[in-house]
Amino acid sequence: MADSSDKREGRQSRRRTRSRRHNPDGTMTLIEHIYEFRRRLGYALLAIVAGGILGFLWFSNKIGPIPSLGDIVTGPYCAIPPEQRYPRTGECQLLQTVPFEAFMIQLRVGLTAGAVLFSPVWLYQLWAFIAPGLYSKERKYALTFVGFASVLFAGGAVLAYLMVPHALELLTTFGGGEFATWFTGDRYISFVLSLLLIFGVSFELPLLIVMLNRVGVARYELLKKWRRGIIFLLFVFAAFVTPADPFSMIALAGALTLLFEFALQLTRLHDRKLERQRGEEGWDKLADDEAAPFDYTPSTIDDEPAKPTKAASTDDVT
């Protein structure tokens, strides 16, 4: 009994040393980093699997007033006029051409929806792994970046979902009466998911511009000078990545132009703030061969800034 309890305590102590929770200063060896990464990755994968199971069940079942995932995915296709679908009568259905294609589609869509729904869980695991290695200011910026990136991606995906029916309605009219359009499930799902991904990633443009401005790479004056060229490139980009319909192209290009203008104004405000700070500190008045007024006194990690104290009176001076 003593040997078993000693072994159990030894395993528990080893697990404690592998966990960052028992290292308040965040210092870990390489093997401890590997164990920590494995633990965080395991939790993230469990969250994705749990979300995939929920999405798989949600595909064919309604959750209260929320329609089933299958109805949500096929909604854009069923929104086009019935005479542009095949068959023209009966229910709105997609075509299955190989065995188990419907099962694989349900599994694929369920995993995608589950990963989105459980994204706070696996994003937190990623954040918990890298956060101890960041300063407090860097953690604040990282949280802000993840928050705005999620909102922008969701906004782009929603816009793409609203544009899919218009794109399908136009694309199904090509060929006149010589062709009957009946989408296969795999091709249709790939088309919708790729459009959602394209719009979602494209909406990260203003965040990228603001980040480049924060690190001093893209200044407002430079962006203002290149404004017309950038807007032209945005329309060219939208024409290449969207299907051959004007609705998706104009929607994506217009949204990117508005987001670019919004990001441009943020860079203008940021550069004005920097110029005002530089004017207050007098850095702009320094000569080219004059050293900046920095404190060059070396310090160690253990040094703490001196706390302000009251000025000593003349009676205390000896």
Buried (B, 14 or more C-beta within 10 A) or exposed (E): EEEEEEEEEEEEEEEEBBBBEEBEEEEBEEEBBEBBEEBBBEBBEBBBBBBBEBBBBBBEEEEEEEEBBBBBBBBBBBEBEEEBBBEEEEEBBBEBEEEEBBEBBBBBBBBBBBBBBBBEBBBBBEBBBEBBEBEEEEBEEBEEEBEBBBEBBEBBBBBBBEBBBBBBBBBBEEEEEEEEBEBBBBEBBEBBBEBBBBBBBBBBBBBEBBBBBEEEEBBBEEBEEEBEEBBEEBBEBBBEBBBEBEBBBBBBBBBBBEBBEEBBEBBBEBBEEBEEEEEEEEEEEEEEEEEEEEEEEEEEEEEEEEEEEEEEEEEEEE
